[in-house]
Amino acid sequence: MYSPDASISTVTHISGPDTLPAWSNVFIPAGVQIVKSSYNGNLPDSFCVLAGSISALSPSGLVDAFELSLSLPNSGIFCIDTTFIPPSCQWIFAGSGTVSPTWGGISGYPTDGYCVTVASALCDYHKPGYRDYAIYGMPDFDQKIDQPIPWVDFLGRYSYCGPVAMANCLWWFDSKFEPLPMDPRPFYPDTLLSWSDGYPLIQSNFIPDWDDHDTTMPEDIINDLAACMGTDQAGAGTSINNMQSCLNNWLINAGVRADYVDTLVQYPNYTDIRARVLASCNVILALAFYEDIGGNSCRIGGHFVTLAGVSTTQPSICISDPFYDNLEPNHSPYEHFDAANISGPHGQNQHDAYIVAPAALASLPAIAEALADYPNSEAYGNFYRQNEVEDASPCVGQGGPIKTVLEWALVICGTKPFCCVIPGDADGGGDVNIGDASFLVRYIFEMGSPAPACLDEADADGFSSVDIGDAIYIVKYVFQGGETPLCGTTGT
């Protein structure tokens, strides 16, 4: 799953026909200006576009610089020559690892130029789905609610991103630990006694009419969390410390405090975030919008999102964002109160993806990281002076470029056993295919056949038992485009 946008991940200067690129972990957001350290020719009068890949690349008017504006559906290495453009007016393209790029039919290295690695944000691991009821992984509830009670601050701006981000987490954990999972559909008022609530993290006050995962529940949960966090009471939005205190009180009141440990991390890095998500922890990110003003970082405002997935091969994360939905820009916010409807297209486990890059702000610690290409157009709008932190110095922005910094992470980990990483991977091969269905058939019907290493991964239909129904479920998924495999909830 690719995001709509891409970022330049590496820029390497090539000088001479025999020089190979030396790639490094330098991450530069799209749209920045790259100044050449040496120059052996004239800047071309015009730049050409690699068909279907680069939206625009225009000269800056300077002899020693050019400006990049990229939007790519995929990743790859693009070599840009500044001394020679072939008559066909095509860019050099070389796939990763290739050492012989082709210039419009002419092979060879440029005499002087740059190689630019373009990395598209993607996630190859998404938090797994559960039958009751997080079918497609982490929920993606919205904060843009106008009725019956608007979720807005004293200026009329949507301000409930903190409670919404926490509701995503609690809902997913409640689904994961439900001992008797049942799909709650159809929802109230068409409920057919399909409710099941064996884990008390989230509870309905209207059983048997409303299941704890009914579409009526997110609004009640988020309102309760907003009151618990003091959202909009001492200022616009929520403070991260109040969020953590609310979590502690919520877990105590639900009687499940011992089931979780939580940690607050300032300036979290991608490597740690990835490890926590892969270990089945939930992570709420407190994003901060910073403007660099004369070498000083001015904090414009903040926003909360929930981690929904990560990349294991590059620094990318996927998030449930209460405000933005890049994959589904036009929808009613109430649609997402059905937890099966996440940032589109509905019916699959995918969320908005972003590259994580160094923040590179002089007045912040060098370890600070940021989301490249995050749509921060509302930094001076909806999020201006929202979700403040206690030690932030007030400042007045100048309307300049914004960086979206990973300022805090609230990491919430379950203490119960967990083994389900790839739902449906019954044979432990690292993916889901017909071999997993065959493995289950042998396990069920042939005495002495090996058992799945993780029963919750083999429980593909999510009903917390391993039987022939799971093998059939996998076959339908592999050959008929059936529903995505789910995790069981036994912890084994």
Helices and strands as residue ranges (DSSP letters): E 2-15, E 33-35, E 56-59, E 65-69, E 76-81, E 92-94, E 102-103, E 106-107, E 112-122, E 125-126, H 161-176, H 217-229, H 240-254, G 257-259, E 260-266, H 270-278, E 282-293, E 296-310, E 316-320, G 333-337, E 352-358, E 369-371, E 402-414, H 434-445, H 455-458, H 468-480
